[in-house]
Amino acid sequence: MEKITLEICATSLASCKAAQEGGADRIELCDNLLEGGTTPSYAMIKLARETVSIALYPIIRPRGGDFLYDEEEFAIMKEDIRVCKELGCDGVVIGLLTAEGKVDKTRTGELVELAKPMGVTFHRAFDMTEDPLQALEDIISTGCERILTSGQRNTALEGAELIATLAGKAAGRIRIMAGSGLRDHNAAALASATQAREFHTTAKEYEDSRMIYRNPNVSMGGIPGVPEYGIAVTRAAVVRRIREEAEKALNNL
């Protein structure tokens, strides 16, 4: 039976533990998912490394917003990579672009060299490039080991055609990981449409806050669809179902 590689995007120690319990192969450790993910704290990385034994890849992203970084932000990224190496991480996740929407090959290559012997994933900054096929070649040239992509659409299922094209063009030179919007109910469809072998998801559910008093006059979140008194937590059972559905689909091709 063909197996997939399943990466869970986790923002807490509870989610890291659930990812491992559910059979995930790797964790992308993040903070601030509502901004697309930023670098977690030193303490979070350290305790996550002590808590789980599966592969741990913190995201190296100093802020939300675009992927065009100034010299100070780039210096922060380099220091964060050094910290990840010292703490025993297996890899890091990065993404740097030029103002013209191309891969910043020079800086990306510098971070890949700095990260060694850790692995490096190029994240969904890829989906903001103006020419995805050229971006694929540029990222390969920097030495990254995989690209996380939704096929330049909001969800990977919407971008499945491009994901499949990228996998074919990559021809084994780099791994293509499909992610964004992946859940247990669409894992089979995504696996069939892309024939990808690596998948990325939060596998999360919202857990209601234990707060008893809730001030109805103040909102700290203000994002439609996100519960004000809810905490996103990865569920081991959801991780298992996603793997089962994706692998079943691949083995029925």
N, C-alpha and C positions, 0 to 999 in steps of 0.2 A: 504493500500500500504506500502510495506516494505521500510524503509528509510536507507540510508547509512550515515556514518560519514565521512565528507570530510575535510581533512587538506590541507591547502595551505602553501607551503614553500615561504615565502616572504622576500625580502631584502630591502624594502623601505616602507615609510609611504604610498606612493601611492598604492603600491601593497597590503598593509594591508587593506586599505580602499576598494580596488576593491574586495578583498577576502570576506570581510563582505557584501558588496553590492551584490555580486554574490551568497550569501547564504552558504558560507563555515561555518563549525562548529568550526574550530580551525586553528590557525596560528602557524607554526613553524618559528620563527624569526631567520634569519641567516644573515651573511655577507659572502663575498667571495665564492659565489656558484661555481665558476670555480675551486676552491680547494676542493669542496665537502661540503662547509659550515663551517664557524667558528663563534665564539661568537660575536654577535653584540655589539656595544658600549653601554655604560651606557645611553647616550642621546637617542640612537635609542630605547632601551628597554623602557625607561621612556615615550617618546613621543608616542610610539606605544600603550603602556598601556592607555595613555590618549586619544588616537584617536579611538580605537575600543573597543567594549564590548564583543566580542566573546573570547573564550579561547585563551590564549597566552602562547606559550611554546618556549622560546629562546633555541637555541642549546648551549651547554656548551662544546666547543671544542677550545682549546687555539691555535691550529695551524692546517695546512693541513698535509698531509702525513699519516703515520700509526697511530695506536690507542694504542701504547705502550708509556706510559707517565712516565717521571721521577718525583722525589719528588717536584721539583719546579713547574712543570706543573700541578701536582695534587693539589698543594696548590692554584694555580690560579683558577682551576676549583671549588674548595670549596668556594673561595671568590666570584666568579661569581654567584654561587648558592645563597649565602647570599644576594647579590645585587638583584637578581630576586625575592627573597622572600620579601625583603623590598619594592620593587616597585610594588608589588601586582600581580605578574604573577600567572597563574594557574598551571604551571608546567615547567619542563625543559626536555631537550633531551640530553642524554649522551651515551657514548659507550667506554668501556675500555677493552683491551685484554691483555693477557700475551704474552710473546715472542713465546710461543708454539702454538699460535692461538686459545687459549681457552678464555672464558669469565673470566675477572678478578673479581671473585665473591666478594672478600674481599673489594676492593675499590669501586666496584659498590654498594654493600650493604651499605657502609659508606655514599656514596653520596645520596642514597635513603633516609636514615635516616635523613641526614642533610636537605634534601629538604622538608620534611614533614612540613605542610600538603599539599604541592604541589604534583602533580602527576609527574611520571617520565616515559618517553619513552626511550627505548634502540634503538639507531638508526642503520644505515646500517653497522656499525662495525660488526654486526651479520653476514653479508654476507661474511666476511673475516675469519670466524671461520672454523676450520678443520673438525668439526663434528656438523652440524646444529641441529641435534636432541638432542645431549647432551647440546649444547649451549642453546637451548630452555629451558631445565630443569634447567640449571644453572641460567638463567635470571629470571625464575619464582621464584627460591629460594631467589633471592635478593629483591623481592618486587616491581619490575617494573610493570607497568600496561599494557604496550603494547610493541610490537616489530615492528619496521619498517623494511621491507625486500623486496628485489627484487628476492627472491628465489635463492640467490647466483649466479645470472646471471646479465648481464649488464642492462637488463630491466625486469620489473615484468612480462611482457607477456612471455618472454623466460623462466622465473623461475616459471611460474604458477603452475606447478605440485608440486614443493616443497612447495610453499605457501599453496596450498590446503592441503597437508600432515601436515604441521605445524598447520594449523587451527584445523584439526582433532585431532592431538596429544595434542594440548593445552586444548581441551575439556572445554573451558570456564574459565580456570585458568588464562589466560592472553589473551589480544586482539592481533590479528595479522593484521597489516596494510600493504597493498600492495602499493609499490611505486617505481618509476623510470621508466621514459618513458611513463607515463600515459598522454594521451591526449583525446580530445573528440572523435576522430575517432576510438580509440581502447578501450574506457572505457567499452563498452558493452562486448567485447570479454574477457577482463580481469575479469570483474565481473562474467561472466558465467564460465570461466575456474577455477577460484579460489573460488568462492562463498564467497569471503571476504565481510566484512561489513564495513571496514574502508579502505580509500584510501588516497594517498598522491601525490600531484603534485604541480608544480609551476604555471600551467595554464598561462604561460607567452607568450608574443609576443615581438619582438624587435621593439622599437620605435627609429626612426632616430634622431640623435643628431641635435640640433639647431645650432651647430657650422657652420659658413660660411667658415672660413679659415681652411683648412685641409692639414697638411704637408704630402706630399706624400713620404718623405724620412725617416720617423720615424714611427715605430710601437710600441705601448705601450702594446698591447695585445699579438699578435703573436700566437693565438690559432686557428687552422683551424675550419671554420664553424661559428666562432663568429665574427660578424661585428665590425670593429675597432671603428666606430662611431655609435654604437647602444647601447641602454639602455634597459635591460630586465625589463618588467613591467607585472604584473599579470593583466589579463583582466576579468572583472566581467562576461561578456558574455560567456567566455570559462569555467569559474567556473560553471555557470548554466548548460551549455551543458554537461559537464562531469557528474554532478549529475544526470541529466535527463537520460542520456544514461545508466549509471550504474544501476540506480534504475529500469529502464524499463527492463533491462536484468534480474535482480534478480527476478523481479515479474513475469517474463515469464518462469522461471525454472519449 
